[in-house]
């Protein structure tokens, strides 16, 4: 195992979150934030929407949140 990889493996979650994120994962994090925000707006809309729309928005909110969280703790090796 590479020395740099051992160092990454020993990092805490807070250290990983504060470390630089690779370019691809910065883009993925931004897309995830946008998806979570848009679906949050749809879920809290003051108008009545069809059940399928709110169900899909809920799934998209979860997917966007997970993509954002995973992308934030990815570090360069």
Residue pairs with C-beta under 8 A, 6 or more apart in sequence:
2 77
4 77
5 77
8 16
8 75
8 77
11 19
11 75
13 73
16 73
16 74
16 75
17 72
17 73
19 75
19 76
20 75
20 76
21 29
21 71
21 72
21 74
21 75
21 76
22 74
22 75
22 76
25 71
25 72
25 74
26 71
28 67
28 71
29 67
29 68
29 71
29 72
31 64
31 67
32 63
32 64
32 65
32 66
32 67
32 68
32 71
33 64
33 68
34 64
35 60
35 61
35 63
35 64
35 67
36 60
36 61
36 64
36 65
36 68
37 64
38 60
39 57
39 58
39 60
39 61
39 64
40 61
42 49
42 53
42 54
42 57
43 54
43 57
43 58
43 61
